[in-house]
């Protein structure tokens, strides 16, 4: 047994999918590090925050500048920041954000142990 987790074997809660979401996570502040910059996140999508950190630029409605508003998909998906890669579909954090927009019921507090 290799200890690897194959994502295709992970079940997400019924009804939770990036394909039926309104990109809730794409309204969160995304801070970048040197690895993200080395991955090639386009500089035109970046800005400096009030503390001097590099973040993804957001439009006037709070959407990440990388979201294609016609498709609601990430326009830089292969080069997206690590924090976006780590924000797993169906995770507690995902369901918590979706609940804020009324897309799913709020996750149970007992689910938070899976963080």
RAURPE-V160189 format. One record per residue. N is the residue number from 1. RES is the residue in one small letter. OMEGA is omega in whole degrees, 0 to 359 (999 if undefined). NEAR is the number of other C-alpha atoms within 8 Angstrom. D_CENTER is the distance of its C-alpha to the mean C-alpha in whole Angstrom. Layout:
BEGIN
N_RES_OMEGA_NEAR_D_CENTER ; N_RES_OMEGA_NEAR_D_CENTER
END
This chain:
BEGIN
1_x_187_2_30 ; 2_x_182_3_28 ; 3_x_179_4_25 ; 4_x_176_4_22 ; 5_x_179_5_20 ; 6_x_187_6_20 ; 7_x_181_5_16 ; 8_x_180_5_19 ; 9_x_181_6_20 ; 10_x_179_6_18 ; 11_x_175_5_18 ; 12_x_179_9_15 ; 13_x_182_6_17 ; 14_x_178_4_19 ; 15_x_181_5_17 ; 16_x_180_12_14 ; 17_x_176_9_12 ; 18_x_183_7_10 ; 19_x_176_4_13 ; 20_x_181_7_14 ; 21_x_175_10_11 ; 22_x_177_5_12 ; 23_x_180_9_8 ; 24_x_182_10_8 ; 25_x_181_8_4 ; 26_x_174_8_6 ; 27_x_178_10_9 ; 28_x_175_9_8 ; 29_x_181_6_10 ; 30_x_177_9_8 ; 31_x_182_9_11 ; 32_x_174_14_13 ; 33_x_183_7_16 ; 34_x_179_6_18 ; 35_x_178_7_17 ; 36_x_180_13_14 ; 37_x_178_9_17 ; 38_x_179_7_19 ; 39_x_175_9_17 ; 40_x_174_7_17 ; 41_x_184_12_15 ; 42_x_182_6_17 ; 43_x_179_5_19 ; 44_x_180_4_19 ; 45_x_185_10_16 ; 46_x_171_10_16 ; 47_x_178_8_18 ; 48_x_179_9_19 ; 49_x_185_8_19 ; 50_x_179_5_22 ; 51_x_179_5_22 ; 52_x_178_6_22 ; 53_x_178_9_19 ; 54_x_180_11_17 ; 55_x_173_12_13 ; 56_x_178_13_12 ; 57_x_176_9_14 ; 58_x_179_10_14 ; 59_x_185_8_16 ; 60_x_178_5_19 ; 61_x_178_5_17 ; 62_x_180_8_14 ; 63_x_173_11_11 ; 64_x_182_12_10 ; 65_x_181_10_13 ; 66_x_180_8_11 ; 67_x_174_11_11 ; 68_x_187_10_14 ; 69_x_176_6_15 ; 70_x_183_4_18 ; 71_x_185_5_16 ; 72_x_177_9_12 ; 73_x_179_8_11 ; 74_x_181_9_10 ; 75_x_179_7_13 ; 76_x_188_8_12 ; 77_x_180_6_11 ; 78_x_182_4_13 ; 79_x_185_9_13 ; 80_x_180_12_9 ; 81_x_182_11_9 ; 82_x_181_8_9 ; 83_x_177_9_7 ; 84_x_178_8_4 ; 85_x_184_8_7 ; 86_x_181_6_7 ; 87_x_190_10_5 ; 88_x_175_8_7 ; 89_x_177_9_8 ; 90_x_179_11_11 ; 91_x_178_9_11 ; 92_x_181_11_12 ; 93_x_178_9_9 ; 94_x_182_12_8 ; 95_x_178_14_12 ; 96_x_178_10_12 ; 97_x_180_10_10 ; 98_x_179_13_11 ; 99_x_178_12_15 ; 100_x_180_8_15 ; 101_x_176_7_15 ; 102_x_182_7_17 ; 103_x_177_8_16 ; 104_x_173_8_17 ; 105_x_178_7_19 ; 106_x_178_9_18 ; 107_x_177_9_17 ; 108_x_180_6_20 ; 109_x_178_6_21 ; 110_x_177_5_22 ; 111_x_184_8_19 ; 112_x_178_8_17 ; 113_x_181_6_20 ; 114_x_180_5_17 ; 115_x_999_4_15
END
